[in-house]
Amino acid sequence: MSVQVPKSWVCSSVAEIFGIVGGGTPSTLKKEYWNGKIPWISSADIKGEREIEYRRFITKSAIENSTTAKVPAGSIIVVTRVGLGKVAIAKDDLCFSQDSQGLLIDNRIIYSAYAVYFLSQATQVFKRQSRGTTIAGVTKKQLEDLPFFLPPLNEQKRIVAKIEELFSNLDEGVKALEKAKELLKQYRQSVLKAAVTGELTKKWREENKDKLEPASKLLERILKERTPKDKVLEQDAESDLCHEIPSLWKWGKINDVGKVIGGLTKNSKREKFKKKLPYLRVANVYANRLVLDEVRSIGVLENELERLLLNKDDLLIVEGNGSLDQVGRVALWSGVIKPCVHQNHLIKVRFYEKRMAGFVLYWLLSIYGRRFIVRCASSTSGLHTLSTGKVGNLVIPIPPLEEQMQIVTEIERRLSELNRLEQVFDEELKRSASLRQSILKKAFEGKLVPQEPNDEPASELLKRIKAEREKRPGLKVERTPHSAKPPKQARIKAL
């Protein structure tokens, strides 16, 4: 770090300021090592700079017979492997896994809250270095060599107080933005609810009732236009999940209004096919959103194309997912890539009357439509999945076609404004995160709070403490060396 700091500060290193202790994991095969009273944490238990979740406890025997170590309350835990870059203050005496290093604090030199803020910022360099590489973490030597800027002790406390004051103001703003985003989400569902129950177009429907073709007539017309093999109209859809709908509407099923088609199965044989086309995967389809940053190609046969090719406004439904809230993600194909096919884990619905696609999309995105999807996909095995048969039997309300188009117009007008507001909120959240970084940057350059001439310079304090250290034995930390020798106390660098 090439940074100019005040004269009263010291540009040092982690190794010079802290005692460093490695961690370890007691054998899980030894019952006598576990369910004791001493907290033992992994990197997954570190939830924040001042938040460590205690899920497992070990015994003194575990410390004596393994590579773990117990550090005192106030020590800093720095994750150097899985979860790289996490930093937290130990609120109690505790032990930790080999994914972390413990930094022992001398309270005469270091204010622990300052150390946490500084190290949280400084260790980000490790995360940047490991991003996009196969690096599993950083070595103890890399941590030891990490620069550490040491202000006078009283200034450390003033810096922390100022950081927390400014962060508190930012936190209030973030909470307000998150609450506003949650309200947008609720309002979005309210719009969809009003749309698919007929409430949104109630006035419009009354004004245009003499011009509207009832849904029953629409279905009859669709039936006449279908090919002979598709002319099988489902019986009236009935379900305990059906809600009250306007008199001109009708309950039906997706099979009544569209053709449900499965996709291609990916296998090694397709690599040899001469014809290669772009194809959509589950990773490309989200709720009312297509993510096309990475569209792969696959081999297809000419005789498959009629079934597999995507047309604009085809409805795409995610077949399965381990999570019920993700199965049945649905979006309309935009037609932006031509030609394009789809994998078998995406189910396609092609509507006989293409103008129905928008309304059915919003129905399936609504809380009512989601209930039907969840019921169809639910499984006791934990693997929640849909099929072409299940999708074809999904119950849908069918308004008159003109009303469907009006509903889609009204929905999209409102959602467009909601999306604009959400973008504004997201930009403000990014600005807040950027301000946090600016505050920390100023803090560790000595520009956040004024220097006090009466503060003892960090260099003088460090010199005095070092002199005292040389006159006393090293601090002991409970741990065992990497050998089969009898347990003993291993000394670490004196504080």
Secondary structure, 3 states (H helix, E strand, C coil): CCCCCCCCCEEEEHHHHCEEEECCCCCCCCHHHEEEEEEEECHHHEEECCEECCCEEECHHHHHCCCCEEECCCCEEEECCCCCCCEEECCCCEEECCCEEEEECCCCCCCHHHHHHHHHHHCHHHHHHHCCCCCCCCCHHHHHCCEEEECCHHHHHHHHHHHHHHHHHHHHHHHHHHHHHHHHHHHHHHHHHHHHHCCCCHHHHHHCHHHCCCHHHHHHHHHHHCCHHHCCCCCCCCCCCCCCCCCCCEEEEHHHHEEEECCECCCHHHHHCCCEEEEECHHHEECCEECCCCCEEEECCHHHHHHHCCCCCCEEEECEECCCCCCCCEEECCCCCCCCEEECCEEEEEECCHHHHHHHHHHHHCHHHHHHHHHHHCCCCCCEECCHHHHHCCEEEECCHHHHHHHHHHHHHHHHHHHHHHHHHHHHHHHHHHHHHHHHHHHCCCCCCCCCCCCCCHHHHHHHHHHHHHCCCCCEECECCCCCCCCCCEECCCC
